[in-house]
Amino acid sequence: MHITGEIMSVAVEYKGYYVPFDSTPTEVLDEWETTLKSMRASILANLKEKIANATDFLNKLANPAIEAWQAFVASDWEDREMILLKHQVKLKGAYDDWLSGIENAFTEGGTFDTNVTNKKAKFDMVRYVLGAVGLKYKTAWGPAYKAVAVISGDRRVKNYMGTNDSFSGDVVNVFLPGARKIARVGILYITQGLVIAQYAHENGLTTERDSVISTINTYLANSVLKMIDTSAYSEVQLQIGYDSVADKLFAYSKAVTV
């Protein structure tokens, strides 16, 4: 709240354009593949510990699936009872098939390894996320991180402003004591918003793009911006948007002192 006679000033203001990577670096894709494959044995061991026998299979997998399927099949569906019974019988007798299936899948060179390799090309879509959060050794931080960093006290970020960034003032921490770490959830919201809004934008879905922007900004207003130290800051903004002149999405933050 501004009291008449007080002088307010902009402590910091940041705007960063969001630019997805042209492609995901090969070393990132290779690391993803290697890391997942190295976890193959532990995934299988964890599965077999969690589902150690047929009773566990019934209690933890089959019965919950049966219950969910009952809610999914419409009450007026023709032959509903027979559909439910068929599903129940098949699941309750499926433990041996399930066990042999996971053992075969998680052997070296099995289905798990094959699918990881086959999905490697699709993981290239992480380039959208990298455009928002950055990749330290190549581009440092992206706009999703920077927008939150400049209002949460991370002074390192000043050294990594680039051609897509506009920055004035100085880094501050606008949050109440103990709230800064929690407020970093804003990075996740902004990243999600930029990525989905970019998908919409690239496909000409302007209404959906703007709806994503509005929804994410509401999330930020109802979470991160509820933790501001209002005794020190009269206005704090944290949001995403679309710049029609630049034809780019952006992340934005601003803090005004009392």
N, C-alpha and C positions, 0 to 999 in steps of 0.2 A: 504494500500500500504506500502511496506517495503522500507525504504530508507537505502542505503548502509552505514554501520558503526553503525547503530542502533542495539541494542540487543533486540530481541523478546523473550518472554517466555510464556509458557503455564500457563495461570492463573487458569484454571479449566478444568478437563476432566472427563466425566461420561459415563459409559455404564451400562445399566440395562437390564437383560434378562426378557422377558415377559413370565409369567407363569399364565395361567388362573386358577381361583379357581377350586377346584375339584367339588364344588357345592356352590350354593348361600346359605348363612346362613338362617336358618328357620326364624329368627326374621326379616330379610330383606324382605322375601317373605310375612310374616304376616303383616308387616307394609305397604307394597305395597297394599295388599288387603284391609286392614282397611282404608287406606287413600283414595283409589279410591271410596270405598263404602260410605265413609263419605261425598263425593262430589256429590253424586247422586242427591240430592234435588236441589243443586245450579246449576248443569248442566242442569237439566230440566227447572229451572227458567230462566236461561240464554238463552236457546233455544227458550222458549216461548216469551221472551222479544225481541230477535233478529227477530223471525218470529212470529209477533203478530197477523197476520190475513192472509186471503187468498191472498190479494194483495202482502204482503211481501213474501209469499211463491212463488208466480209467479216471482216477480222481483229478489229475492235473491237465489232461488233454481231452480225452474222449467226452466225459460228462459235461464239462463247460462248453465244448463245441456242440454237443447235442442240445443243450439248453439254449444256446445262441441261435441255432438253426430253427428251433421251435418258434422263437420270436420273429425270425426272418420270414418264414413261410406264411403267407397271408391266410387268415382264418377261413376265407371263402374259396381258397384254392381247391380245384378239383383233385380228389384223391389225396388230400392233405395228410390224412392219418397214415396212409400207406407210404407216402413220401418220407414222413418222419420216422416210421418204423424201419424202413430200408436204411436210412441214414444211421439210425441207432444201432442196428445189427452190424452193419459194416464197420462202424467205428469201434464198437465194443470187442470185436474180434480181430482188430488190426494190429495188436501189439507186436507180434512176431514179424509182420511185414515192415512195420515202422522201424524196429530194431535193425533188421538186415538192411533196410534202406539207408539209414544214417551211417551204418558201418561202411557200406559200399561207397556212399557219397563222400565220406571223409577219409578214405584211404588216399595215400599219395597218388596224385594224378587222376583222382576220381572226379565226380561231378562237381564238387565244390571248387577244386582247382581249375577245372575247365570253365566253369561259369564265371569265376573271378577274372580269368583272362579274357573271356568273351565280353564281359561288361566293362573292360578297361576303356574301350573307346567311348562308352556312354559317360564314364566318369569325367570325360573332358568337359562336361557341363559345369564342373566345379569352377570353371573360368568365370562364371557369373558371380559366384560367391567371392572369389579372389579379387574381383574388381571392387567389391564392397569393403572387404576387411583388409585386403592387401596381402603381400607376400614379402616378409621382412627382407630377405636377402636380395630381392629384385626391385620391389617398389615400395618397400617399407609398409606403412599403414595406408589403408584406403579410407574413403570418406565416412564410412559407418563408424570406424574406430575414432577418427579424428574429431568428428562432431561431438562425441561423448567425451573424448580425452580433454578437449580444451575447456570443458566446464567441470571436469572432475579432477583436475590437478596434475595431469600427466605432462610435465614440462618437456619431456623428451620430444613430444610430437612437433614442437616448434621447428625442430631441425629437419623435418621431413615434409615440409610444405612444397608442393610442386605446381606445375602449370595449370592443373585443374582445381587448385585451391585458392580461395580468397580468405585472408586471415588478418585481423587487426586487433589491437589491444594486447592482452597478455593472458596466459593460462591461469585459470582460477578454479577453486573447488566450491561449487555453489550448494553442496549438499549438507544436510544435517550431520552431526557427528555419528559415525557408524553406518551411514547410509551409502557412502560412496561405492563400496563393492557391490552392494545390491543394485545400485543405480546402473551399473555396467550392463545390466540386462538390456538396456537401451540399444547396445550394439547388435544384439540378436534381433530385436524388433526392426531396427533400421535395415539390417542386412536382408531379412526376410522380405521386407517391403520393397526394397530396391530391386531385388532379384525377380520377384513375382510381377512387379509393375513393369520391369524391363521386358519380360516375356510378353506381357499384354501389349506394350508399346510396339514391339517388333512385329506383332501380328495385327496391328492396326486397331486394337481393342481399346480405344481411348476412354470409353466409359468405364470399362473394367479397370484400366490403369488408374484413373482418378479415384475409383472406389477403393482400390488397394491403398493408395496414398492417404485417403481420408480415414480408413480403418486403422492403419498403422499409427497415424498421428493421434487418433483417439486412444489407442493403447498406451502411447507414450505419455499422453496427458493424464491418464488414469493410473499410471504406475510411477515412472521415473520422475515426472514433474510434481508428484505429490510429496517428494522428499526434499524439496528446496528449503534452504535456510532463508525464510522470508524476512528475518530481522536484518539481513545483510544485502539481500537482492530483491528488488521490487518487481523485476521481470526476468524470467528465464524462458527461452524457447528452445525446443528440440523437436525437429520435424524433418520429414522428407517432402519433396515436391518435384514438379516438372517445370522446367524453364523452356517455354515455347520458342524463344529467340535462339537459344543454344541448341534446342532440340535434345536436351539431356535431362535425365533425372538428377537430383542432388540431395545431399544431406546438409542440414542447416542447424546451427545453434547460436545462441546469443544470451548474454547475461548483462543485466543493468543493475548497478548498485543502488542502494537506498539513498 
